[in-house]
Amino acid sequence: MTYALKTINLYYTSGSSDKEYIVTSQVAPCGGYNVFINYGRRARATTRVSKTTSPVPRGTADRMFHELADAKVSKGYTSDLSGTPHAGVSYSSDIHVTPLTAPAPAPESKFKTLLAPAAVVYYAGGVDSLLTQPSLGVQQVPDGERLMTLQDDDVSVTLAADSLEPGLVSEDVKEELRTALAGWVLEGYYAAGMFTVCDGFHQSGENGLGRDAPLQDRIKSLDAIFKTRRRHLAHVRLASVYFGDEAQEAMSFLRNPGLDVFVRNGSSGYDVQVAQPADAYYCRTPS
């Protein structure tokens, strides 16, 4: 059975010793499970030690969970709150399990239109042929799932850009977006616990940064926010966008074979309708 969190608290009380040992298996944001222990004197701050260097399958996590608990039980630890050594060898009834719940359905009627991604077309021609207009911007397409997200104190919505079905990002990402980019509708890619912002606009349109604001202005404003809040953003980053002459120069290192590149008109707003010619393209450089 899949779960979000599974823990067992074990105790050992003898003489002046009053120890606590906690085994935890927790679902990872990108799938799989992490296993870790906490140990120390009961009712005091504990020390955490990870037993997995990266997420493992649920079956592996469950086996590690029970091996760690069994090893302590064999030494006298018990799930009985008395902590009396060997007070009980069966702890299965004291394992706490938090079910894994699906992401809450997005409030579709209000936000699906707002979070609809800008339309792009896939272009099979040479990337260089698109860079004939000085207003075009270019950026490398990050790895991960393309998502749309809006996070603030009142709203928490994340949708998969391809389907507009509920999407999933970690709580760390949500908190950083609420703190630094509240109210921004953001398009980006999520992988390995990191959300890379590629574009966005403010839902209120404040300061001229709504959907109709030029891409160059939106990116400039986002860049300023990231530079100001950089020390507080460990799970969110901004993808580099190059315009004009910088775009031409950027192509010197964006020509890696098979690299996905996003080319977009820097003077255009965030248009969710059909992309116009030479307005928004995903390109793959020749392999």
N, C-alpha and C positions, 0 to 999 in steps of 0.2 A: 504494500500500500504506500503510495506516495504521501509525503507530508512536508510541511514547511519547517518544523522544528521538533526535535525529539531530545529530551534530557532525562537524566537520572541523577539524583543527589544521594551520595553515600557518605556515611559518617563513621567516625572512630573516636570513642571517648574512653580514655583509660588514664587514671592518675591526673596529671596536669595537662595531658594531651586532649584536645577537643578539635579534631580535624574534620574538614569537609572536602569532598572530592566530587566534582561535577563533570559528567561526560555529556557532550552535546553533538548532535548531528544536525546541520542546518542546510537548507537548500541554498544554492548559490544563485546570484542574479542571472547568470547566463547558462544555467543548467548544471546538473550534478549536485553533489553535496560536499560540504566541508565538515571535517570532524575536529573537535578541539576539546581540551580539558581545562578546568579551573580548579585550583587547589589552594589550600591555606587553612588558617585557623577559622573555625566557625564564627560567623557574625563579624568577620573582618574582611578587608579587601583581599581578593584572591589573585593568584597569578595565572594568566592564561597561556597555554602552550598549544599551538596548532599541530595536529597530527597528520595533516594532508598539505602538501606543497601546492596542490591545485585541485579543483573539484574532481570527485570520483563518482562512479555510478552508485545508485542507491544501494544495490546489493553489497558492494564493497564497503560503503559507509556503515551499513547495518552490521556487517561482520566486525569491522573495527570497533564500533560502538560497544558491542557485547564482549569482545576480547578485552577491551580496556576496563569495563565494569567487572567482568569475571576475575580479572587479575587482582583487583582491589578486594573483592569479596573473599577471595581465597586467603587474603592476609588479615581478615577479620572485619573489614568494613561492612556496613549494613545500611539498608535504606530505612531502617527503624530510627526514628528521631532520637531515641535514647542514646544511640551510638555505641551501645554495649557490644563489645567484640563478639562476632559470630552470633548476633541476636537473630539473624535470619539470613538464609543463603539465597532465597528467591526474592528478586526485586522487580519481577516483570509487572506486577500490579501497581508499582510505584513509578513506572516510566510515564513521563508527561509528554503527550503528543499534540502538537498544534496542526490541524489539517491544512493542506495546501488548497487555497481557494483561488478561483479564477479572478483575473482583474475585473474590477467593477465595470459594468457596461458604461460606455461613454454616453453622456447626454446628447444623443445624436441630433435631435431636433434643433438644438441651439448651437452646437459646435462643429458639426460635420462640414458645413459650408465654410465656416471660418478656418478650419484646419485642412481644407482641401489643398493638396500640394499644387504648386505651379506646374503647368503642363510643359513637358519637354518632348522632343523627338530624338530618336536615335539616328545618328548621321554616319553613313558608311564611307563618306569621302575623306580626304585628307584634312587633318586638323588645321594645317597652315592656311588652307583656303578659306576658313572661317574668320581668320584673324586679319581681315582686310579693313575692318571698321575700328577706329581708335576707341570707340566707346565700349567695345566688347571686353568682358572680364573672363578670366579662365581660372579654374581651380581643379586640383586633383580630387577625384571622388574617393572618399574614405571607404574603408572596409566596414561591413556591418549591415544591419537592417535599416532601411530608410524609414524614418518616423516623423510624425508631426506631433508637437507637444505644446501645451499651454499650462503653466504652473504659476499660481499665486496663492494668497491666503484663502481665497474662496473657491478656486477652481483647480482641479487636478485632472487633466485629460491628456492621454497619449494614444495616438492612433497610428496604425501601420499605413504608410503613405500609399502603398499599392492597392489596399483593399478598404481602407478607412474602418477596419475592425479594431477593437481594443488592442493596444500595444502594451509593452512592458519595459520599464526601465527601473533601475535600482532606486531605493529610497535615498541613497546618497546623491544621486543625480537630481532627483526631485527637489531635495532640500536646497541644493546649490542653485538650481534654477529659480526656486521661490525667493531665495535670498538676493541673487544678483540680477535676475532677468524676469521678475514678476510681471505678468501681463503681456509678455512677448510671445507671439506665435512663432515657433521655431521649427525649421526643417533641418534635419540632420541624420546622422548615422550612429547606431548604437552597437557596440561590440566590446566584449571583455570588460564590462563595467564602466566604459568611457563613452560619453555622448559628444560627438563632434558636430558643432553647429555649422551649417553651410549657408543658411539664409534665414531671414526672419523679418517680422514687422510687428509693431505694437498694436494690440487689438483696439485700443482707444484712438489710435491715430495721433496721439499727442506729439507735440514738437515736430509735426510734419513727417513722422516716421510710421505712418500707416501703410496700408497695402499699396497705395498709389505712389509712395516715395520711390525715387530711383534706387536701383540696387547699390550704386556707389555710396549713396547717403546712408542706406541701411547698414551696409557693411562697416562704414566709417564709425557709425554710432555704436555698433556692436563691438568693434575693435577697442573703442575708448572704454567701454564697460569692462571688457576683459582685462585691459591693462590696469584699470583701477582696482579690480577685484581679484587679480591673478593669484595672490597669496591664499585666497579663500576658495579657489576653484581647483580641486584635485581630480574631479570626475567629469568635468565639462571643459571643452576647449573649442576654439574657433578655427575653422579651416581657413587657410590663406587664400585670398582672392587677388589676382593681379589684373590691372587695367592698363590699357594703352600701351606705351612702350614697355612697361613692366611685363605685360602679358606676352609680348614678343620675346623678351628675355627669358621669361619663365619657361617658354616652350623648349628651351635648350635642355632643361632637366625634366620636362614633362613629356619627353619623347621615348620613354622606356617602352619597349615592345609590349603590347597588350594592356597598357595602362588606361584606365578609365578617366576621362577628363570631362569637366562640365564647362561649357562655353555659353555665356549669357550676355545679353545687351545690358550694359551698366546703366543706361539711362531709362530703363523700363521699370515699371512697378512690379509688384508680385501678382502676376496675371494667372488666375486659375483657369482661364479659358484656353482655347487652342493656341499653341505657340505660333507666333508669326515667323515667316522665313528669316533666318539669321538672327533669331531672337533668343532661343533657348535650345541648346543641344547637349545631349550626352554623346560623347565620342569615345571610340576605343582606338588608340594609336596602333598603327600596323605592327603586327607581330612577325 
